Each structure stands twice: as structure tokens, then as C-alpha cells.
Amino acid sequence: MRRSLRGITLSDRWFNRLVIGAVTLGFVLLVAVGFVATSTILENQAQTRWVNHTYRVQRAIGRYRGLTERAEAVRRGLLLRSDAGFYQTFYQTTAEIEPALADLRRQTADNPRQRQNVAYASALSRRHLFLLNRSIKMLRDNKRDAAIASFNVDEAWPLIREIRRVGASMTAEEDRLLAIRNAEQRASLARFYITLGVAGVLLVLVGAGSLWIIIHYTRDLARSRDELRRLNADLEGAVFERTADLQRANDEIQRFAYIVSHDLRSPLVNVMGFTAELESGAQRLSAMIDRVEAKAPELADQDAKVAAREDFPEAIRFIRASTEKMDRLINAILRLSREGRRTINPEKLDMGALFRSVADALRHTIDERDVDLSIEPRLPHIVSDRLAVEQIVGNIVENAIKYMVPGRRGRIEVRGRIEGARAIFEIADNGRGIEPRDHERIFDLFRRSGQQDQPGEGIGLAHTRALAYRLGGTISVESELARGATFRINLPVAFTGEQKASI
């Protein structure tokens, strides 16, 4: 199919590539914008930290200068008037100078120039504190005149001026760094906004292009829908005619099914009746053996006892199980022929018990052909039609037994599992196998594969797959010639079709 976008004709493949390319481009742009935005934000956060660091350094410089000048002012106040409060303030202030210098040293550890300034300021402070402490000691020793004379000639005032100069130099250095960092932060924000703007424009263009493509694609779909509606209208008449033909064929099949099932039912009733007679006779025979064994043990033959007590009852059970199954099938065919269609009756099925009942019905054949049949202990339970599932399972297991390799011990394994809302049952054997070219052919009506040495008309697997389809499932096979086969039955865990769906 080809699509036209304003005179440009595109194949579905190229159209899909165009749409995927547009979506991919939009996604790549979003990722790129996110990456750039994240990088810019991280960079801005780092720059903000440096700006804050500069402010902290400036505060530390101001604190150091303030403490130094306060200590000098307190000394002068004590020289003028002795006051206990001045002494307390002096000692508190001088005790804070060294921690303030340590904080300033730590804050400027990343800047070699500031480290030199801090080292110089530390030396100035040590000399200044020496002079201050000397004056205070004289005052404490009541040598005020000597303290005043020393104050008039010492170098405290030049030291204060030098400390101010060093502090101003350090502040100027931090102002220079602050200006640089603020400029970098503004540049980073500008790049961020430019990136957002460019990305926004590109996203708008991609979005507009995608919208344009989608609108034209939607118009093509609308035209295709209209064309399909017209074709459907033409098909309705043909479907009606074919449906009438199928209905006539179905009526013929129903009449044929009624005749066949009616003819089969009469001998089946006889078999069931004689089975009851055999069961009654076997009971009487067993009772007679018991009496003979009690009164004349030497007359009771061991083979006769085994036959009367084990072989006859077991054979009768197999016959009864098989006739009951056949009766159910004939009843189902009769209902089909009478009603025209059989309704699906979903019920909860214990698949392990169902497989075991199928195995019991086939026990005579299983033992006769020396086959080991193993059923997984915990098969999934499903909700489906019992009769249909029994027919599906019975047909596949019976085929597996029928097509074993002569002279080799047969093996059949039944497995099951749940996958989502589906139940998968596998019936694997080590029989003859099926050629890959026949994997689908065996499900065709009246078609068989391989050596035709077993009775059958090629109806079973076709009917089995039809039943599976009606139950919302499928049947497939994996096999190689001479390497056995695995039939896989895929059914819904719970039948969700219409309750009036027919089989």
C-alpha cells in the first residue's frame, strides 16, 4: 500500500520510517535538553557554592579585623579608666582572635595569594597581641604611668594600620573573585536559556511535522475505511449465498449423523447389556470358585481363580469404561443431529483426573502395546467443555499409542503449565514421529501421513483441531521422523466465548 502526502507518494515502509524517525528525533531532543539542563544546573550550583564561599571569606575577614580593632580600643579604654568590665571584654576579644584567624586560614586554603595574606596577618596579630598583653599586665600591676608611657612609644598603631591594609587587600581579592564568579554564573544561565529556546523551537518543529504526517495519515485511513466499507457491502450478498450453501450441506451432515448414530446405538445397547450379564456371571463364577476353594481346594485351579477374581472384573471394567465413553459420543452426535448445534457447557475440569480417565479407558491397549504413560501430578485446572476436551485428549493419546515403534517400549508423557491466561498441555511420545512437511497435513480432513498400517479414516485430528478452535484454543505438533512427536494443546484457562457457541 502507498500513501500520498501532498503529492508525495510513500510506501508503508518509508512512511513508518518517517514517523519513527520523527518520534526518535523528538525523543533525542528531549534527552539532549535534559542533559544540557542538568549539566547547566550542576554547573550553576557549583558556581553558587563558590559565590557563597566568597561571602563567607569576606565575613571572616571582617570578623578578624573587627576583633583586632576592638582589642585595641579596649586597651585604650583601660589606659584611660580602670574598669572590671573592660578587662572581661579584653580577655574575651583576644581569645577570639586566634580562632578567627584559624577560620580565615581554612576558608582561604584554596587561594595561594590569600594564604600568604593570612600568614602575614597572623604574624601581625601575634606582635599586636604581645603589645596588648604587656600593657594589660602593667595595668594589673598598678603601673599605669609605665603602661601609658609604653603605649605612647610602642608600634601598636602602625600594626593596626598594616592589619587594616592586609584586610582591605584580602577583601579586594575576594571582590575580584566574586565578580568573576558572578559573571560565570550569568553566562551559565544565559547558555541554559539559549539551550531551552533552541530546544523548544526544534520540538515545536518536530511536533508540527509529526502532526502534519499524522493528519494526512488519518485522512488516508478514513479513505481506506470507506473503501473497505464498500467492499464489505459487496461481500454481504456473496456471504449470504455461501451461508445458504453451507446450511444445506450442514443439514445433510446432520441427517447422515443421525442415521449413523442411530445404527451404532443398537449394537452398543447390546454390548452394554451383555456387559452387565458378563459382570453378573463373573460375580457368580467368583462365588462358585470361592465355594469350591472352601470345600475342595485341590479342584480350584490357580489360573481359574485369577481369571474369575481379577481378569474378568478388570476386562469388564475396561469394556464398561469404553462403552460408556462411546455412549457419550453417540449421545453427543444424536444431540447434534436433533438440535443442529450443541451448546458449549463450561465447567471446572481437573485435567489430571480427565487424563487419568482417558488412560483408564485405553488401559487395555496401553498394556497390550507395552507403553508407559506418565501424567504430571499437578496439571492446571481449566474451565471448558468436558466432552470436547475429552475428545481432544482421547484422540491424541490414542494416536500416540497407536503409532508406537514395534519392538521398542513406548513412552508417553503428559505435561501442563499456565502461561498468562492460557493453559498449555503437551503430550509427548517416542513413537514413529511425523515428517515436517506433514505437520499441517495431518490436521486436514481424511488426510493421514506415514505408513498406513493402522485403522482409521483421517477424521480424528481434523475433528480435534476443530474442537480446539471452538473452545478458543489451538493444537500444534513438533516432530521429526523416528524421533517421536509432541502435540501441544493451547486452551484458555477459562472459556470466555458465547455460551451458545456451537461445536
C-alpha positions in Angstrom: 0.0 0.0 0.0 1.2 3.5 -0.7 0.3 6.8 1.0 0.1 10.3 -0.6 1.3 13.3 1.4 0.5 16.4 -0.6 1.7 14.9 -3.9 4.4 12.8 -2.3 3.8 9.1 -2.6 5.3 6.9 0.2 5.2 3.2 0.7 4.1 1.9 4.1 7.7 1.0 4.9 9.0 4.5 4.2 6.0 6.1 5.9 6.6 4.1 9.0 10.3 5.0 9.0 9.3 8.7 8.6 7.0 8.5 11.7 9.5 6.6 13.7 12.3 9.0 12.7 10.2 12.0 13.8 9.4 10.4 17.1 13.0 9.4 17.6 14.3 12.9 16.8 11.8 14.3 19.3 13.0 11.9 22.0 16.7 12.6 21.3 16.0 16.3 21.6 14.3 15.8 24.9 17.2 13.7 26.1 19.7 16.3 24.9 17.8 19.1 26.5 17.6 17.2 29.7 21.3 16.5 29.6 22.3 20.1 28.9 19.8 21.4 31.5 21.2 19.0 34.1 24.8 20.0 33.3 23.9 23.7 33.4 22.1 23.3 36.7 25.0 21.4 38.3 27.5 24.0 37.0 25.3 26.8 38.3 25.1 25.0 41.7 28.9 24.8 41.8 29.2 28.5 40.9 26.7 29.4 43.6 28.7 27.5 46.1 31.8 29.4 45.2 29.9 32.7 45.4 28.7 31.7 48.9 32.2 30.7 49.7 33.4 34.2 48.8 30.8 35.8 51.0 32.0 33.6 53.9 35.6 34.6 53.4 34.6 38.3 53.4 32.7 37.8 56.6 35.7 36.0 58.1 38.0 38.9 57.1 35.6 41.5 58.6 35.3 39.5 61.8 39.1 39.2 62.2 39.6 43.0 61.6 36.7 43.8 64.0 38.2 41.7 66.8 41.7 43.2 66.3 40.4 46.8 66.4 38.1 46.1 69.4 41.0 44.7 71.4 43.0 47.8 70.7 40.0 50.1 71.6 39.5 48.2 74.9 43.3 48.6 75.8 42.9 52.4 75.3 39.8 52.5 77.4 41.7 50.7 80.2 44.5 53.2 80.0 42.0 56.0 80.5 39.9 54.4 83.2 40.3 51.1 85.1 37.1 49.1 84.8 36.4 45.4 85.5 34.0 45.2 82.6 36.8 46.4 80.2 39.1 43.6 81.5 36.4 41.0 80.8 35.8 42.4 77.3 39.5 42.5 76.6 40.1 38.8 77.5 37.0 37.6 75.6 38.0 39.6 72.5 41.7 38.5 72.4 40.6 34.9 73.0 38.5 35.0 69.8 41.3 36.4 67.6 43.2 33.2 67.1 40.0 31.1 66.3 39.0 33.8 63.8 42.4 33.6 62.1 42.1 29.7 62.0 38.7 30.0 60.3 40.1 32.6 57.8 43.0 30.2 57.2 40.6 27.3 56.5 38.3 29.4 54.3 41.2 30.6 52.1 43.1 27.3 51.8 42.2 27.1 48.1 43.8 30.5 47.2 47.6 30.8 47.4 47.5 34.6 47.4 45.1 34.7 50.3 47.2 32.1 52.2 50.1 34.5 52.1 48.0 37.3 53.3 46.6 35.2 56.2 50.2 34.2 57.2 51.3 37.8 57.2 48.2 38.9 59.2 48.9 36.1 61.7 52.4 37.4 62.3 51.0 41.0 62.7 48.4 39.7 65.2 51.0 37.9 67.3 53.0 41.1 67.6 50.0 43.2 68.3 48.7 40.7 71.0 52.1 40.8 72.7 51.9 44.6 73.0 48.3 44.5 74.2 49.1 41.8 76.9 52.1 43.8 78.1 50.0 46.9 78.6 47.3 45.0 80.4 49.9 43.3 82.7 51.3 46.8 83.7 47.8 48.0 84.5 47.1 44.8 86.6 50.4 45.5 88.5 49.2 49.1 89.1 51.9 50.6 86.8 49.5 52.9 84.9 52.1 55.6 84.3 54.5 53.0 82.8 51.7 51.5 80.7 50.8 54.9 79.3 54.5 55.7 78.6 54.9 52.3 76.8 51.7 52.9 74.8 53.0 56.3 73.6 56.1 54.7 72.1 55.0 51.2 71.0 54.2 50.2 67.5 50.5 49.2 68.1 49.1 51.9 65.9 51.3 51.1 62.8 50.4 47.4 63.3 46.7 48.3 63.3 47.1 50.2 60.1 49.0 47.3 58.5 46.3 44.9 59.6 43.7 47.1 58.0 45.7 47.3 54.8 46.1 43.5 54.7 42.4 43.1 55.4 41.5 45.5 52.6 43.8 43.7 50.2 42.1 40.4 51.1 38.7 41.9 50.7 39.7 43.3 47.3 40.9 39.9 46.2 37.6 38.3 47.2 35.7 41.1 45.4 37.7 40.3 42.3 36.8 36.6 42.6 33.2 37.4 43.3 32.9 39.5 40.1 34.4 36.6 38.1 32.1 34.0 39.6 29.0 36.1 39.2 29.9 36.7 35.5 30.4 32.9 35.1 27.1 32.2 36.7 25.3 34.7 34.5 27.0 33.2 31.4 25.9 29.7 32.5 22.3 30.9 32.9 22.4 32.5 29.5 23.6 29.3 27.9 20.8 27.5 29.7 18.1 29.8 28.4 19.6 29.7 24.9 19.6 25.9 25.0 16.0 25.8 26.2 14.9 28.3 23.5 16.6 26.3 20.7 15.2 23.0 22.0 11.8 24.5 22.3 11.9 25.7 18.7 13.1 22.3 17.5 10.5 20.5 19.5 7.8 22.7 18.1 9.1 21.9 14.5 9.2 18.2 15.2 5.8 18.3 16.8 4.3 20.2 13.9 5.9 17.9 11.4 4.6 14.8 13.3 1.1 16.3 13.5 1.1 17.1 9.8 2.1 13.5 9.0 -0.5 12.1 11.4 -3.3 14.3 9.9 -2.6 13.1 6.4 -2.2 9.5 7.6 -5.6 9.7 9.3 -7.1 11.0 6.1 -5.7 8.1 4.2 -7.1 5.7 6.8 -10.5 7.3 6.5 -10.4 6.8 2.8 -9.3 3.2 3.2 -12.1 2.7 5.7 -14.7 4.0 3.3 -13.3 1.7 0.6 -13.4 -1.2 2.9 -17.0 -0.5 3.9 -18.0 -0.5 0.2 -16.2 -3.8 -0.3 -17.9 -5.3 2.7 -21.3 -4.3 1.4 -20.5 -6.1 -1.9 -19.4 -9.2 0.1 -22.6 -9.4 2.1 -24.5 -10.9 -0.8 -21.8 -13.5 -1.5 -21.6 -14.4 2.1 -25.4 -14.9 2.3 -25.2 -17.2 -0.7 -22.3 -19.2 0.7 -24.0 -19.4 4.1 -27.1 -20.9 2.5 -24.9 -23.5 0.7 -23.2 -24.3 4.0 -26.5 -24.6 5.7 -27.8 -27.1 3.2 -24.5 -29.1 3.5 -24.8 -29.0 7.3 -28.4 -30.3 7.1 -27.2 -33.3 5.0 -24.4 -33.9 7.5 -26.9 -33.8 10.4 -29.1 -36.4 8.7 -26.2 -38.6 8.0 -25.0 -38.3 11.6 -28.5 -39.2 12.9 -28.6 -42.3 10.7 -25.1 -43.4 11.7 -25.5 -42.7 15.4 -28.9 -44.5 15.4 -27.4 -47.6 13.8 -24.5 -47.5 16.2 -26.7 -47.2 19.2 -28.4 -50.5 18.7 -25.3 -52.7 18.9 -23.9 -50.5 21.7 -27.0 -51.2 23.8 -26.5 -54.9 23.2 -22.8 -54.6 24.2 -23.8 -52.7 27.4 -26.5 -55.2 28.2 -24.2 -58.2 27.7 -21.5 -56.4 29.7 -24.0 -56.3 32.6 -24.7 -60.0 32.0 -21.0 -60.7 32.0 -20.5 -58.8 35.2 -23.3 -60.8 36.9 -21.9 -64.0 35.5 -18.4 -63.1 36.7 -19.7 -62.5 40.2 -21.5 -65.8 40.2 -18.3 -67.5 38.8 -16.2 -65.9 41.5 -18.7 -67.0 44.2 -18.6 -70.5 42.8 -14.7 -70.5 42.9 -14.9 -69.4 46.5 -17.2 -72.3 47.4 -15.0 -74.8 45.5 -11.9 -73.5 47.2 -13.6 -73.7 50.6 -14.9 -77.3 50.1 -12.3 -78.9 47.7 -9.2 -76.7 47.4 -7.5 -79.3 45.2 -10.1 -78.6 42.5 -9.6 -74.9 42.5 -7.2 -74.1 39.6 -4.9 -71.1 40.2 -5.5 -69.7 36.6 -9.2 -70.1 37.1 -9.1 -68.2 40.3 -7.0 -65.3 38.8 -9.4 -65.3 35.8 -12.5 -65.2 37.9 -11.3 -62.7 40.5 -9.0 -60.4 38.5 -9.0 -60.8 34.8 -12.8 -60.9 34.2 -13.6 -57.9 36.5 -10.8 -55.9 35.0 -11.8 -56.7 31.5 -15.4 -55.9 32.3 -14.3 -52.5 33.8 -12.4 -51.7 30.6 -15.4 -52.7 28.5 -17.7 -50.6 30.6 -15.4 -47.6 30.5 -15.1 -47.8 26.7 -18.9 -48.4 26.2 -19.7 -45.5 28.5 -17.4 -43.2 26.6 -18.8 -44.4 23.3 -22.3 -43.9 24.6 -21.4 -40.3 25.5 -20.1 -39.7 22.0 -23.2 -41.2 20.3 -25.4 -39.2 22.6 -23.5 -36.1 21.6 -23.9 -36.9 17.9 -27.6 -37.5 18.4 -28.0 -34.2 20.1 -26.1 -32.5 17.2 -28.4 -34.1 14.7 -31.5 -33.3 16.6 -30.7 -29.8 17.7 -28.5 -28.7 14.7 -25.8 -27.5 17.1 -24.5 -28.3 20.6 -24.0 -25.6 23.2 -20.8 -25.4 25.0 -21.2 -26.1 28.7 -18.2 -24.7 30.6 -17.4 -26.4 33.9 -14.3 -26.6 36.0 -12.1 -29.5 34.8 -9.5 -31.4 36.8 -7.2 -32.1 33.9 -5.2 -34.6 35.8 -8.3 -36.6 36.6 -9.5 -36.2 33.0 -6.2 -37.5 31.6 -6.3 -40.4 34.0 -9.9 -41.3 33.0 -8.8 -41.3 29.3 -5.8 -43.6 30.3 -8.2 -45.9 32.1 -10.4 -46.2 29.0 -7.3 -47.1 26.9 -5.7 -49.3 29.6 -6.1 -52.5 27.6 -4.4 -51.0 24.6 -1.7 -49.4 26.7 -0.8 -52.7 28.3 -1.1 -54.7 25.1 1.4 -52.4 23.3 3.8 -52.2 26.3 3.5 -48.4 26.7 4.5 -46.4 29.8 2.1 -43.5 30.2 3.1 -40.9 32.9 0.9 -37.9 33.8 2.4 -34.9 35.6 1.0 -34.8 39.2 -0.3 -31.3 39.2 -1.9 -30.4 35.8 -3.6 -27.0 35.6 -7.4 -26.9 36.1 -9.4 -25.1 33.4 -13.0 -24.1 32.8 -14.2 -25.6 29.5 -16.5 -28.1 27.9 -15.8 -31.6 29.3 -16.9 -33.7 26.3 -15.0 -31.6 23.8 -11.8 -31.7 25.9 -12.2 -35.4 26.5 -12.4 -35.9 22.7 -9.4 -33.8 22.1 -7.2 -35.5 24.7 -8.5 -39.0 24.0 -7.8 -38.7 20.2 -4.2 -37.5 20.7 -3.4 -40.1 23.4 -4.9 -42.9 21.4 -2.9 -41.8 18.3 0.3 -41.8 20.4 -0.4 -45.3 21.5 -1.4 -46.5 18.0 1.8 -45.2 16.3 4.5 -46.5 18.6 7.6 -48.2 17.1 7.2 -52.0 17.2 9.8 -53.7 19.4 10.6 -50.6 21.4 9.0 -49.9 24.7 6.6 -47.0 24.3 6.7 -43.9 26.4 4.1 -41.1 26.7 4.5 -38.1 28.9 1.7 -35.7 29.7 2.7 -32.2 30.9 0.9 -29.0 31.6 1.6 -25.4 32.6 -0.1 -22.0 32.8 1.1 -19.1 30.6 -0.8 -15.9 31.3 -4.5 -16.7 30.7 -3.7 -19.8 28.7 -3.2 -23.4 29.7 -0.7 -25.4 27.7 -0.8 -29.2 27.7 1.8 -31.3 26.0 1.5 -35.0 25.1 5.0 -36.2 24.1 5.8 -39.7 22.8 8.7 -41.7 21.5 6.8 -43.1 18.6 7.3 -43.1 14.8 7.2 -39.3 14.5 5.9 -37.2 11.7 7.8 -35.7 8.8 7.9 -31.8 9.0 6.1 -31.5 5.6 3.1 -33.4 7.2 2.8 -31.3 10.4 -0.2 -29.4 9.0 -1.4 -32.0 6.6 -2.4 -34.4 9.4 -5.0 -31.9 10.6 -6.8 -31.9 7.3 -9.9 -34.0 6.9 -9.3 -37.5 5.6 -5.6 -36.9 5.4 -3.0 -39.2 7.0 0.8 -39.4 7.0 3.4 -42.1 7.2 2.9 -45.8 6.8 -0.8 -46.7 6.6 -0.8 -49.9 8.7 -3.3 -48.7 11.4 -7.1 -48.5 11.0 -8.5 -45.0 10.6 -10.1 -42.7 8.1 -8.2 -39.5 8.9 -11.0 -37.8 10.7 -9.8 -37.7 14.3 -7.1 -34.9 14.2 -9.2 -32.7 11.9 -12.1 -33.0 14.3 -9.8 -32.5 17.3 -8.4 -29.2 15.9 -11.9 -28.0 15.0 -13.0 -28.7 18.6 -9.9 -26.8 19.9 -10.8 -23.8 17.7 -14.3 -23.8 19.0 -13.0 -23.7 22.6 -10.8 -20.7 21.8 -7.6 -22.8 21.5 -5.2 -24.3 19.1 -3.3 -27.6 18.5 0.1 -27.9 17.1 2.8 -30.6 16.7 6.5 -30.7 16.9 8.1 -33.9 15.5 10.8 -35.5 13.4 10.5 -38.8 11.7 11.5 -41.7 14.0 12.1 -39.3 16.9 8.6 -39.2 18.4 6.1 -36.3 18.5 4.9 -33.7 20.9 1.3 -32.4 20.5 0.7 -29.1 22.2 -2.9 -28.2 23.2 -3.3 -24.5 23.9 -6.6 -23.6 25.7 -7.9 -20.6 27.6 -7.8 -21.2 31.4 -11.5 -20.0 31.4 -13.7 -20.3 28.4 -14.9 -16.7 27.6 -16.8 -17.3 24.3 -20.5 -17.0 24.0 -22.3 -19.8 25.9 -24.3 -20.6 22.7 -21.2 -21.1 20.6 -21.5 -24.4 18.8 -19.3 -27.3 18.2 
